[in-house]
Amino acid sequence: MPQPDGQGLSVLPDGKALNTQAQAVPGLVVLGPLARDALWEITAVPEIRAQAMKMAEAVLAPL
C-alpha cells in the first residue's frame, strides 16, 4: 500500500509489505528507500546493506 505522502510503501519494521487492510503480504518484502514508512533513515548504503542482511537471514531461516 503506498504511503499518502508518496514516500514509499507501508511496511512493518522487518520490511514486510502491508496491503490496503494493513496486513502483511506473504512473501513480499521491501528494501531500501521504499521502506521509509518504518525505516526513515534507510537511504544510505550501510543501512540498506544491514536491512538486506536481515531480510536474507529471515528468508533463509526456514530452509
Backbone as JSON, one array per atom type, in Angstrom:
{
  "sequence": "MPQPDGQGLSVLPDGKALNTQAQAVPGLVVLGPLARDALWEITAVPEIRAQAMKMAEAVLAPL",
  "N": [[0.85, -1.17, 0.0], [0.73, 2.14, -0.94], [2.21, 5.0, 0.63], [0.43, 7.86, 1.87], [1.83, 10.27, 1.56], [3.49, 9.75, -0.52], [6.03, 8.77, -0.06], [7.09, 6.15, -0.22], [6.25, 2.69, 0.6], [3.78, 1.11, 2.7], [5.05, -0.6, 5.39], [6.12, -3.21, 7.66], [8.3, -3.12, 10.57], [10.22, -5.09, 9.98], [10.35, -5.07, 7.27], [8.36, -6.33, 5.8], [5.83, -6.01, 3.4], [2.75, -4.2, 3.52], [-0.74, -4.73, 2.91], [-3.77, -3.11, 1.64], [-5.44, -3.44, 3.78], [-3.81, -3.25, 5.91], [-2.4, -5.58, 6.5], [0.21, -8.0, 6.55], [1.76, -8.9, 3.5], [2.17, -12.05, 2.32], [5.4, -13.25, 1.61], [6.31, -10.91, 0.4], [8.64, -8.48, 0.6], [10.11, -5.32, 1.37], [12.78, -3.3, 0.38], [15.25, -0.86, 1.07], [14.84, 2.63, 0.06], [12.06, 2.52, -0.47], [11.01, 1.49, 1.83], [10.65, 3.49, 3.66], [8.49, 4.13, 5.3], [8.56, 2.64, 7.71], [11.26, 2.66, 8.24], [12.82, 5.27, 8.3], [15.46, 6.31, 8.0], [16.68, 4.93, 5.84], [18.19, 5.36, 3.52], [20.87, 5.38, 2.93], [23.74, 3.53, 1.86], [25.07, 1.82, 3.86], [22.94, 1.36, 5.72], [21.02, 0.18, 4.07], [22.4, -2.11, 3.32], [22.57, -3.44, 5.81], [19.84, -3.9, 6.28], [19.28, -5.57, 4.11], [20.81, -7.82, 4.78], [19.49, -8.72, 7.11], [17.0, -9.36, 6.0], [17.71, -11.39, 4.19], [18.6, -13.35, 5.98], [16.18, -13.89, 7.3], [14.63, -14.89, 5.19], [16.06, -17.19, 4.51], [16.05, -18.69, 6.85], [13.86, -20.6, 7.31], [14.62, -22.65, 5.61]],
  "CA": [[0.0, 0.0, 0.0], [1.55, 3.35, -0.97], [2.0, 5.99, 1.69], [-0.27, 9.05, 1.36], [2.77, 11.34, 1.2], [4.28, 9.32, -1.67], [7.4, 8.48, 0.37], [7.34, 4.72, -0.09], [5.15, 1.77, 0.83], [3.54, 0.76, 4.1], [5.78, -1.82, 5.73], [6.41, -3.5, 9.05], [9.72, -2.85, 10.85], [11.11, -6.09, 9.37], [10.35, -4.9, 5.82], [7.23, -6.98, 5.13], [4.89, -5.05, 2.84], [1.37, -4.28, 4.01], [-1.77, -4.5, 1.91], [-4.65, -1.99, 1.96], [-6.06, -3.72, 5.08], [-2.71, -3.19, 6.87], [-1.95, -6.93, 6.8], [1.43, -8.36, 5.83], [1.59, -9.66, 2.26], [3.12, -13.16, 2.39], [6.46, -13.35, 0.61], [6.67, -9.63, -0.2], [9.41, -7.62, 1.48], [10.52, -4.07, 0.73], [14.15, -2.98, 0.75], [15.74, 0.45, 0.67], [14.01, 3.82, 0.25], [10.62, 2.23, -0.47], [10.62, 1.1, 3.19], [10.73, 4.68, 4.52], [7.37, 4.17, 6.25], [9.02, 2.1, 9.0], [12.7, 2.84, 8.39], [13.04, 6.56, 7.65], [16.88, 6.53, 7.68], [17.12, 3.8, 5.03], [18.58, 5.85, 2.2], [22.32, 5.26, 2.75], [24.17, 2.17, 1.56], [25.27, 0.95, 5.04], [21.66, 0.95, 6.27], [20.39, -0.75, 3.12], [23.16, -3.37, 3.44], [22.15, -4.1, 7.05], [18.47, -4.38, 6.08], [19.34, -6.7, 3.18], [21.32, -8.97, 5.52], [18.4, -9.2, 7.97], [15.99, -9.99, 5.13], [18.26, -12.64, 3.68], [18.57, -14.32, 7.07], [14.78, -14.25, 7.54], [14.16, -15.71, 4.06], [16.76, -18.48, 4.52], [15.86, -19.39, 8.13], [13.03, -21.8, 7.23], [15.17, -23.66, 4.7]],
  "C": [[0.9, 1.23, 0.0], [1.21, 4.27, 0.2], [1.3, 7.22, 1.1], [0.67, 10.17, 0.92], [3.66, 10.97, 0.02], [5.71, 8.96, -1.34], [7.65, 7.0, 0.59], [6.07, 3.93, 0.13], [4.97, 1.55, 2.32], [4.2, -0.58, 4.38], [5.86, -1.99, 7.24], [7.88, -3.21, 9.31], [10.69, -3.86, 10.24], [11.09, -6.04, 7.85], [9.2, -5.58, 5.09], [6.24, -5.91, 4.67], [3.49, -5.28, 3.39], [0.4, -4.03, 2.86], [-2.69, -3.36, 2.36], [-5.43, -2.2, 3.26], [-5.03, -3.73, 6.2], [-2.29, -4.57, 7.36], [-0.71, -7.23, 5.96], [1.09, -9.19, 4.6], [2.61, -10.79, 2.29], [4.13, -13.14, 1.25], [6.89, -12.04, -0.02], [7.36, -8.75, 0.83], [9.91, -6.42, 0.68], [11.89, -3.68, 1.27], [14.5, -1.58, 0.28], [14.74, 1.57, 0.86], [12.5, 3.56, 0.21], [10.11, 1.84, 0.91], [10.64, 2.28, 4.16], [9.61, 4.77, 5.55], [7.83, 3.73, 7.64], [10.48, 2.42, 9.28], [13.13, 4.14, 7.7], [14.49, 6.76, 7.22], [17.45, 5.4, 6.81], [17.5, 4.24, 3.62], [20.08, 5.71, 1.93], [22.7, 3.78, 2.6], [24.41, 1.33, 2.83], [23.95, 0.48, 5.66], [20.94, -0.04, 5.36], [21.09, -2.11, 3.2], [22.72, -4.14, 4.69], [20.73, -4.66, 6.91], [18.47, -5.6, 5.16], [19.83, -7.96, 3.88], [20.23, -9.57, 6.41], [17.33, -9.92, 7.15], [16.47, -11.33, 4.6], [18.24, -13.72, 4.76], [17.15, -14.79, 7.34], [14.25, -15.17, 6.44], [14.79, -17.1, 4.12], [16.5, -19.31, 5.79], [14.98, -20.64, 8.01], [13.6, -22.93, 6.38], [16.02, -24.66, 5.39]]
}
